[in-house]
């Protein structure tokens, strides 16, 4: 039993360290001027926010049978389209960065 608790302790510490490192890197990238990675993080944050908002709206609609089913289908379709649209945002960001580097040289 002690080995299981030690494993969980190491796991929690490792996950905490990875989260802290990710937050530090996000802060560093946020302060970079004209970084395409910053634009990608913004696009990713918007999609995570939209997913969270749709999830929160689903809770009060769950008791209503027909509305719940329609909301589940329409929400899933919207999120699929919105999440697949991130590839276009990433391509646009990379193209803009490459174009600005070509102009700078």
N, CA, C and O atoms as a GROMACS GRO file, in nm:
protein
  420
    1UNK      N    1   0.082  -0.119   0.000
    1UNK     CA    2   0.000   0.000   0.000
    1UNK      C    3   0.087   0.126   0.000
    1UNK      O    4   0.051   0.227  -0.060
    2UNK      N    5   0.199   0.119   0.066
    2UNK     CA    6   0.290   0.232   0.070
    2UNK      C    7   0.344   0.265  -0.068
    2UNK      O    8   0.364   0.382  -0.102
    3UNK      N    9   0.369   0.161  -0.147
    3UNK     CA   10   0.421   0.183  -0.282
    3UNK      C   11   0.318   0.254  -0.369
    3UNK      O   12   0.354   0.338  -0.452
    4UNK      N   13   0.191   0.222  -0.350
    4UNK     CA   14   0.085   0.287  -0.428
    4UNK      C   15   0.078   0.435  -0.393
    4UNK      O   16   0.068   0.519  -0.483
    5UNK      N   17   0.084   0.468  -0.264
    5UNK     CA   18   0.080   0.608  -0.223
    5UNK      C   19   0.203   0.684  -0.270
    5UNK      O   20   0.194   0.801  -0.307
    6UNK      N   21   0.318   0.618  -0.269
    6UNK     CA   22   0.440   0.683  -0.318
    6UNK      C   23   0.428   0.709  -0.468
    6UNK      O   24   0.468   0.815  -0.515
    7UNK      N   25   0.373   0.614  -0.543
    7UNK     CA   26   0.352   0.634  -0.686
    7UNK      C   27   0.258   0.751  -0.711
    7UNK      O   28   0.284   0.834  -0.798
    8UNK      N   29   0.148   0.758  -0.634
    8UNK     CA   30   0.054   0.869  -0.650
    8UNK      C   31   0.118   1.002  -0.615
    8UNK      O   32   0.091   1.104  -0.680
    9UNK      N   33   0.203   1.002  -0.512
    9UNK     CA   34   0.273   1.124  -0.474
    9UNK      C   35   0.366   1.171  -0.586
    9UNK      O   36   0.368   1.290  -0.619
   10UNK      N   37   0.440   1.079  -0.645
   10UNK     CA   38   0.529   1.114  -0.755
   10UNK      C   39   0.448   1.160  -0.876
   10UNK      O   40   0.488   1.254  -0.945
   11UNK      N   41   0.336   1.096  -0.901
   11UNK     CA   42   0.251   1.134  -1.013
   11UNK      C   43   0.196   1.276  -0.995
   11UNK      O   44   0.196   1.355  -1.089
   12UNK      N   45   0.149   1.308  -0.877
   12UNK     CA   46   0.094   1.441  -0.849
   12UNK      C   47   0.204   1.547  -0.862
   12UNK      O   48   0.181   1.654  -0.919
   13UNK      N   49   0.321   1.518  -0.810
   13UNK     CA   50   0.432   1.614  -0.820
   13UNK      C   51   0.472   1.634  -0.966
   13UNK      O   52   0.499   1.747  -1.008
   14UNK      N   53   0.477   1.527  -1.043
   14UNK     CA   54   0.515   1.537  -1.184
   14UNK      C   55   0.413   1.617  -1.264
   14UNK      O   56   0.449   1.704  -1.344
   15UNK      N   57   0.286   1.589  -1.242
   15UNK     CA   58   0.181   1.663  -1.313
   15UNK      C   59   0.183   1.811  -1.273
   15UNK      O   60   0.166   1.898  -1.358
   16UNK      N   61   0.205   1.839  -1.146
   16UNK     CA   62   0.214   1.978  -1.100
   16UNK      C   63   0.332   2.050  -1.165
   16UNK      O   64   0.320   2.165  -1.205
   17UNK      N   65   0.444   1.983  -1.174
   17UNK     CA   66   0.562   2.042  -1.237
   17UNK      C   67   0.538   2.068  -1.386
   17UNK      O   68   0.580   2.172  -1.438
   18UNK      N   69   0.472   1.975  -1.454
   18UNK     CA   70   0.443   1.995  -1.595
   18UNK      C   71   0.345   2.110  -1.617
   18UNK      O   72   0.360   2.187  -1.712
   19UNK      N   73   0.247   2.123  -1.530
   19UNK     CA   74   0.152   2.234  -1.541
   19UNK      C   75   0.224   2.366  -1.517
   19UNK      O   76   0.199   2.464  -1.588
   20UNK      N   77   0.311   2.371  -1.417
   20UNK     CA   78   0.386   2.493  -1.390
   20UNK      C   79   0.477   2.530  -1.507
   20UNK      O   80   0.486   2.647  -1.544
   21UNK      N   81   0.543   2.432  -1.565
   21UNK     CA   82   0.629   2.458  -1.680
   21UNK      C   83   0.548   2.508  -1.799
   21UNK      O   84   0.591   2.599  -1.870
   22UNK      N   85   0.432   2.450  -1.821
   22UNK     CA   86   0.346   2.493  -1.930
   22UNK      C   87   0.300   2.637  -1.910
   22UNK      O   88   0.298   2.716  -2.004
   23UNK      N   89   0.263   2.672  -1.788
   23UNK     CA   90   0.221   2.809  -1.760
   23UNK      C   91   0.335   2.908  -1.780
   23UNK      O   92   0.313   3.017  -1.833
   24UNK      N   93   0.455   2.872  -1.738
   24UNK     CA   94   0.571   2.960  -1.759
   24UNK      C   95   0.596   2.979  -1.908
   24UNK      O   96   0.622   3.092  -1.952
   25UNK      N   97   0.590   2.872  -1.985
   25UNK     CA   98   0.611   2.884  -2.130
   25UNK      C   99   0.501   2.967  -2.196
   25UNK      O  100   0.529   3.043  -2.289
   26UNK      N  101   0.378   2.954  -2.149
   26UNK     CA  102   0.269   3.036  -2.203
   26UNK      C  103   0.292   3.184  -2.175
   26UNK      O  104   0.266   3.268  -2.262
   27UNK      N  105   0.340   3.217  -2.058
   27UNK     CA  106   0.368   3.356  -2.023
   27UNK      C  107   0.483   3.410  -2.109
   27UNK      O  108   0.478   3.524  -2.155
   28UNK      N  109   0.585   3.328  -2.131
   28UNK     CA  110   0.697   3.371  -2.214
   28UNK      C  111   0.652   3.394  -2.357
   28UNK      O  112   0.688   3.494  -2.419
   29UNK      N  113   0.573   3.302  -2.411
   29UNK     CA  114   0.525   3.316  -2.549
   29UNK      C  115   0.431   3.435  -2.562
   29UNK      O  116   0.430   3.502  -2.665
   30UNK      N  117   0.353   3.463  -2.459
   30UNK     CA  118   0.259   3.576  -2.464
   30UNK      C  119   0.331   3.709  -2.474
   30UNK      O  120   0.274   3.806  -2.523
   31UNK      N  121   0.455   3.716  -2.428
   31UNK     CA  122   0.530   3.841  -2.434
   31UNK      C  123   0.619   3.853  -2.557
   31UNK      O  124   0.689   3.953  -2.573
   32UNK      N  125   0.618   3.752  -2.644
   32UNK     CA  126   0.696   3.760  -2.767
   32UNK      C  127   0.621   3.846  -2.868
   32UNK      O  128   0.502   3.825  -2.891
   33UNK      N  129   0.690   3.942  -2.930
   33UNK     CA  130   0.621   4.026  -3.028
   33UNK      C  131   0.605   3.956  -3.162
   33UNK      O  132   0.702   3.902  -3.217
   34UNK      N  133   0.484   3.956  -3.214
   34UNK     CA  134   0.457   3.900  -3.346
   34UNK      C  135   0.485   3.752  -3.360
   34UNK      O  136   0.528   3.707  -3.466
   35UNK      N  137   0.464   3.677  -3.257
   35UNK     CA  138   0.493   3.535  -3.260
   35UNK      C  139   0.375   3.457  -3.318
   35UNK      O  140   0.261   3.477  -3.274
   36UNK      N  141   0.399   3.367  -3.415
   36UNK     CA  142   0.288   3.285  -3.464
   36UNK      C  143   0.240   3.186  -3.359
   36UNK      O  144   0.124   3.145  -3.360
   37UNK      N  145   0.328   3.148  -3.269
   37UNK     CA  146   0.287   3.059  -3.161
   37UNK      C  147   0.185   3.126  -3.070
   37UNK      O  148   0.094   3.061  -3.018
   38UNK      N  149   0.200   3.256  -3.051
   38UNK     CA  150   0.104   3.331  -2.971
   38UNK      C  151  -0.035   3.327  -3.036
   38UNK      O  152  -0.135   3.309  -2.968
   39UNK      N  153  -0.039   3.344  -3.168
   39UNK     CA  154  -0.167   3.340  -3.238
   39UNK      C  155  -0.229   3.200  -3.233
   39UNK      O  156  -0.352   3.186  -3.224
   40UNK      N  157  -0.145   3.098  -3.237
   40UNK     CA  158  -0.196   2.961  -3.226
   40UNK      C  159  -0.254   2.937  -3.087
   40UNK      O  160  -0.358   2.873  -3.073
   41UNK      N  161  -0.186   2.988  -2.984
   41UNK     CA  162  -0.238   2.974  -2.848
   41UNK      C  163  -0.370   3.048  -2.831
   41UNK      O  164  -0.458   3.000  -2.760
   42UNK      N  165  -0.383   3.163  -2.894
   42UNK     CA  166  -0.509   3.238  -2.887
   42UNK      C  167  -0.622   3.157  -2.952
   42UNK      O  168  -0.731   3.147  -2.897
   43UNK      N  169  -0.594   3.100  -3.069
   43UNK     CA  170  -0.694   3.018  -3.137
   43UNK      C  171  -0.732   2.897  -3.052
   43UNK      O  172  -0.849   2.860  -3.044
   44UNK      N  173  -0.633   2.835  -2.990
   44UNK     CA  174  -0.659   2.720  -2.905
   44UNK      C  175  -0.741   2.759  -2.782
   44UNK      O  176  -0.833   2.686  -2.743
   45UNK      N  177  -0.709   2.873  -2.722
   45UNK     CA  178  -0.784   2.919  -2.604
   45UNK      C  179  -0.930   2.949  -2.639
   45UNK      O  180  -1.020   2.922  -2.560
   46UNK      N  181  -0.953   3.007  -2.758
   46UNK     CA  182  -1.090   3.035  -2.801
   46UNK      C  183  -1.170   2.906  -2.816
   46UNK      O  184  -1.287   2.900  -2.778
   47UNK      N  185  -1.107   2.804  -2.870
   47UNK     CA  186  -1.178   2.677  -2.890
   47UNK      C  187  -1.203   2.606  -2.758
   47UNK      O  188  -1.308   2.544  -2.740
   48UNK      N  189  -1.110   2.614  -2.666
   48UNK     CA  190  -1.132   2.555  -2.534
   48UNK      C  191  -1.245   2.628  -2.462
   48UNK      O  192  -1.328   2.566  -2.396
   49UNK      N  193  -1.248   2.761  -2.475
   49UNK     CA  194  -1.356   2.839  -2.414
   49UNK      C  195  -1.492   2.807  -2.474
   49UNK      O  196  -1.590   2.797  -2.401
   50UNK      N  197  -1.497   2.790  -2.605
   50UNK     CA  198  -1.624   2.755  -2.670
   50UNK      C  199  -1.671   2.617  -2.626
   50UNK      O  200  -1.790   2.595  -2.604
   51UNK      N  201  -1.577   2.524  -2.613
   51UNK     CA  202  -1.613   2.390  -2.567
   51UNK      C  203  -1.666   2.394  -2.424
   51UNK      O  204  -1.764   2.327  -2.392
   52UNK      N  205  -1.601   2.473  -2.339
   52UNK     CA  206  -1.648   2.485  -2.200
   52UNK      C  207  -1.786   2.551  -2.194
   52UNK      O  208  -1.871   2.510  -2.115
   53UNK      N  209  -1.807   2.652  -2.276
   53UNK     CA  210  -1.937   2.720  -2.275
   53UNK      C  211  -2.049   2.628  -2.321
   53UNK      O  212  -2.157   2.627  -2.263
   54UNK      N  213  -2.023   2.550  -2.425
   54UNK     CA  214  -2.126   2.457  -2.473
   54UNK      C  215  -2.153   2.349  -2.368
   54UNK      O  216  -2.267   2.306  -2.351
   55UNK      N  217  -2.049   2.306  -2.299
   55UNK     CA  218  -2.067   2.207  -2.193
   55UNK      C  219  -2.148   2.263  -2.077
   55UNK      O  220  -2.234   2.194  -2.022
   56UNK      N  221  -2.123   2.388  -2.040
   56UNK     CA  222  -2.198   2.449  -1.931
   56UNK      C  223  -2.344   2.472  -1.968
   56UNK      O  224  -2.433   2.460  -1.883
   57UNK      N  225  -2.370   2.505  -2.093
   57UNK     CA  226  -2.509   2.526  -2.136
   57UNK      C  227  -2.586   2.396  -2.146
   57UNK      O  228  -2.709   2.396  -2.141
   58UNK      N  229  -2.516   2.285  -2.161
   58UNK     CA  230  -2.584   2.156  -2.174
   58UNK      C  231  -2.646   2.111  -2.042
   58UNK      O  232  -2.744   2.035  -2.043
   59UNK      N  233  -2.592   2.154  -1.931
   59UNK     CA  234  -2.641   2.108  -1.800
   59UNK      C  235  -2.785   2.151  -1.775
   59UNK      O  236  -2.866   2.066  -1.740
   60UNK      N  237  -2.822   2.279  -1.791
   60UNK     CA  238  -2.962   2.314  -1.764
   60UNK      C  239  -3.058   2.262  -1.871
   60UNK      O  240  -3.178   2.253  -1.846
   61UNK      N  241  -3.007   2.229  -1.989
   61UNK     CA  242  -3.095   2.180  -2.095
   61UNK      C  243  -3.116   2.029  -2.089
   61UNK      O  244  -3.200   1.976  -2.162
   62UNK      N  245  -3.043   1.961  -2.005
   62UNK     CA  246  -3.050   1.814  -1.998
   62UNK      C  247  -3.188   1.761  -1.959
   62UNK      O  248  -3.229   1.658  -2.014
   63UNK      N  249  -3.263   1.823  -1.868
   63UNK     CA  250  -3.394   1.766  -1.832
   63UNK      C  251  -3.502   1.778  -1.940
   63UNK      O  252  -3.603   1.709  -1.932
   64UNK      N  253  -3.482   1.862  -2.041
   64UNK     CA  254  -3.581   1.880  -2.146
   64UNK      C  255  -3.548   1.783  -2.259
   64UNK      O  256  -3.447   1.801  -2.327
   65UNK      N  257  -3.632   1.680  -2.282
   65UNK     CA  258  -3.595   1.572  -2.373
   65UNK      C  259  -3.564   1.614  -2.517
   65UNK      O  260  -3.457   1.580  -2.568
   66UNK      N  261  -3.652   1.684  -2.583
   66UNK     CA  262  -3.632   1.717  -2.724
   66UNK      C  263  -3.522   1.822  -2.741
   66UNK      O  264  -3.437   1.811  -2.829
   67UNK      N  265  -3.525   1.924  -2.657
   67UNK     CA  266  -3.425   2.030  -2.664
   67UNK      C  267  -3.286   1.973  -2.634
   67UNK      O  268  -3.188   2.013  -2.696
   68UNK      N  269  -3.279   1.881  -2.541
   68UNK     CA  270  -3.152   1.819  -2.506
   68UNK      C  271  -3.091   1.746  -2.625
   68UNK      O  272  -2.972   1.760  -2.653
   69UNK      N  273  -3.171   1.670  -2.695
   69UNK     CA  274  -3.121   1.595  -2.811
   69UNK      C  275  -3.077   1.689  -2.923
   69UNK      O  276  -2.971   1.669  -2.984
   70UNK      N  277  -3.157   1.790  -2.951
   70UNK     CA  278  -3.121   1.887  -3.055
   70UNK      C  279  -2.994   1.963  -3.018
   70UNK      O  280  -2.907   1.987  -3.102
   71UNK      N  281  -2.984   2.000  -2.892
   71UNK     CA  282  -2.866   2.074  -2.846
   71UNK      C  283  -2.740   1.987  -2.852
   71UNK      O  284  -2.633   2.035  -2.888
   72UNK      N  285  -2.754   1.860  -2.818
   72UNK     CA  286  -2.639   1.771  -2.825
   72UNK      C  287  -2.588   1.756  -2.967
   72UNK      O  288  -2.467   1.762  -2.991
   73UNK      N  289  -2.677   1.738  -3.060
   73UNK     CA  290  -2.637   1.721  -3.200
   73UNK      C  291  -2.580   1.850  -3.256
   73UNK      O  292  -2.473   1.850  -3.317
   74UNK      N  293  -2.651   1.962  -3.236
   74UNK     CA  294  -2.604   2.088  -3.292
   74UNK      C  295  -2.474   2.134  -3.226
   74UNK      O  296  -2.386   2.190  -3.292
   75UNK      N  297  -2.461   2.110  -3.097
   75UNK     CA  298  -2.338   2.146  -3.028
   75UNK      C  299  -2.219   2.064  -3.076
   75UNK      O  300  -2.109   2.117  -3.092
   76UNK      N  301  -2.241   1.936  -3.100
   76UNK     CA  302  -2.133   1.850  -3.149
   76UNK      C  303  -2.092   1.889  -3.290
   76UNK      O  304  -1.973   1.890  -3.322
   77UNK      N  305  -2.188   1.921  -3.374
   77UNK     CA  306  -2.156   1.963  -3.511
   77UNK      C  307  -2.079   2.096  -3.510
   77UNK      O  308  -1.979   2.111  -3.580
   78UNK      N  309  -2.127   2.192  -3.428
   78UNK     CA  310  -2.059   2.321  -3.419
   78UNK      C  311  -1.916   2.303  -3.370
   78UNK      O  312  -1.823   2.360  -3.427
   79UNK      N  313  -1.898   2.224  -3.265
   79UNK     CA  314  -1.763   2.205  -3.211
   79UNK      C  315  -1.672   2.133  -3.309
   79UNK      O  316  -1.554   2.166  -3.318
   80UNK      N  317  -1.724   2.037  -3.383
   80UNK     CA  318  -1.642   1.967  -3.481
   80UNK      C  319  -1.595   2.064  -3.590
   80UNK      O  320  -1.478   2.064  -3.626
   81UNK      N  321  -1.685   2.145  -3.639
   81UNK     CA  322  -1.647   2.242  -3.743
   81UNK      C  323  -1.549   2.344  -3.685
   81UNK      O  324  -1.450   2.379  -3.749
   82UNK      N  325  -1.577   2.392  -3.564
   82UNK     CA  326  -1.494   2.495  -3.502
   82UNK      C  327  -1.354   2.442  -3.470
   82UNK      O  328  -1.255   2.513  -3.490
   83UNK      N  329  -1.345   2.320  -3.422
   83UNK     CA  330  -1.214   2.263  -3.391
   83UNK      C  331  -1.135   2.230  -3.516
   83UNK      O  332  -1.013   2.246  -3.517
   84UNK      N  333  -1.202   2.183  -3.623
   84UNK     CA  334  -1.129   2.157  -3.747
   84UNK      C  335  -1.085   2.286  -3.815
   84UNK      O  336  -0.991   2.285  -3.895
   85UNK      N  337  -1.151   2.396  -3.783
   85UNK     CA  338  -1.114   2.526  -3.837
   85UNK      C  339  -0.981   2.576  -3.780
   85UNK      O  340  -0.921   2.669  -3.833
   86UNK      N  341  -0.935   2.514  -3.672
   86UNK     CA  342  -0.808   2.557  -3.612
   86UNK      C  343  -0.691   2.534  -3.708
   86UNK      O  344  -0.591   2.605  -3.702
   87UNK      N  345  -0.704   2.434  -3.795
   87UNK     CA  346  -0.596   2.410  -3.892
   87UNK      C  347  -0.582   2.527  -3.988
   87UNK      O  348  -0.471   2.562  -4.028
   88UNK      N  349  -0.694   2.588  -4.025
   88UNK     CA  350  -0.688   2.706  -4.110
   88UNK      C  351  -0.624   2.823  -4.036
   88UNK      O  352  -0.546   2.898  -4.094
   89UNK      N  353  -0.656   2.837  -3.907
   89UNK     CA  354  -0.596   2.945  -3.828
   89UNK      C  355  -0.445   2.923  -3.812
   89UNK      O  356  -0.368   3.019  -3.817
   90UNK      N  357  -0.404   2.799  -3.792
   90UNK     CA  358  -0.262   2.770  -3.779
   90UNK      C  359  -0.189   2.796  -3.910
   90UNK      O  360  -0.080   2.854  -3.910
   91UNK      N  361  -0.248   2.753  -4.021
   91UNK     CA  362  -0.185   2.776  -4.152
   91UNK      C  363  -0.174   2.926  -4.181
   91UNK      O  364  -0.073   2.971  -4.234
   92UNK      N  365  -0.277   3.001  -4.147
   92UNK     CA  366  -0.274   3.146  -4.169
   92UNK      C  367  -0.166   3.212  -4.083
   92UNK      O  368  -0.097   3.302  -4.129
   93UNK      N  369  -0.153   3.168  -3.961
   93UNK     CA  370  -0.052   3.223  -3.871
   93UNK      C  371   0.089   3.192  -3.920
   93UNK      O  372   0.176   3.279  -3.917
   94UNK      N  373   0.111   3.071  -3.965
   94UNK     CA  374   0.243   3.032  -4.014
   94UNK      C  375   0.275   3.106  -4.144
   94UNK      O  376   0.388   3.149  -4.165
   95UNK      N  377   0.176   3.120  -4.232
   95UNK     CA  378   0.197   3.192  -4.358
   95UNK      C  379   0.231   3.338  -4.331
   95UNK      O  380   0.318   3.394  -4.398
   96UNK      N  381   0.164   3.399  -4.235
   96UNK     CA  382   0.194   3.539  -4.202
   96UNK      C  383   0.335   3.552  -4.144
   96UNK      O  384   0.405   3.648  -4.173
   97UNK      N  385   0.376   3.455  -4.063
   97UNK     CA  386   0.511   3.461  -4.007
   97UNK      C  387   0.616   3.443  -4.115
   97UNK      O  388   0.718   3.512  -4.115
   98UNK      N  389   0.593   3.351  -4.207
   98UNK     CA  390   0.688   3.330  -4.316
   98UNK      C  391   0.694   3.452  -4.407
   98UNK      O  392   0.801   3.488  -4.456
   99UNK      N  393   0.579   3.514  -4.430
   99UNK     CA  394   0.576   3.633  -4.515
   99UNK      C  395   0.650   3.749  -4.449
   99UNK      O  396   0.722   3.823  -4.517
  100UNK      N  397   0.634   3.766  -4.318
  100UNK     CA  398   0.704   3.875  -4.249
  100UNK      C  399   0.854   3.848  -4.244
  100UNK      O  400   0.933   3.943  -4.247
  101UNK      N  401   0.896   3.724  -4.236
  101UNK     CA  402   1.039   3.692  -4.238
  101UNK      C  403   1.098   3.716  -4.377
  101UNK      O  404   1.212   3.760  -4.389
  102UNK      N  405   1.019   3.686  -4.481
  102UNK     CA  406   1.068   3.710  -4.617
  102UNK      C  407   1.083   3.858  -4.644
  102UNK      O  408   1.178   3.899  -4.711
  103UNK      N  409   0.991   3.938  -4.593
  103UNK     CA  410   1.000   4.083  -4.610
  103UNK      C  411   1.118   4.140  -4.532
  103UNK      O  412   1.185   4.232  -4.578
  104UNK      N  413   1.143   4.085  -4.413
  104UNK     CA  414   1.252   4.134  -4.328
  104UNK      C  415   1.388   4.104  -4.388
  104UNK      O  416   1.484   4.177  -4.363
  105UNK      N  417   1.398   3.998  -4.466
  105UNK     CA  418   1.529   3.963  -4.522
  105UNK      C  419   1.547   4.040  -4.646
  105UNK      O  420   1.650   4.028  -4.712
   0.00000   0.00000   0.00000
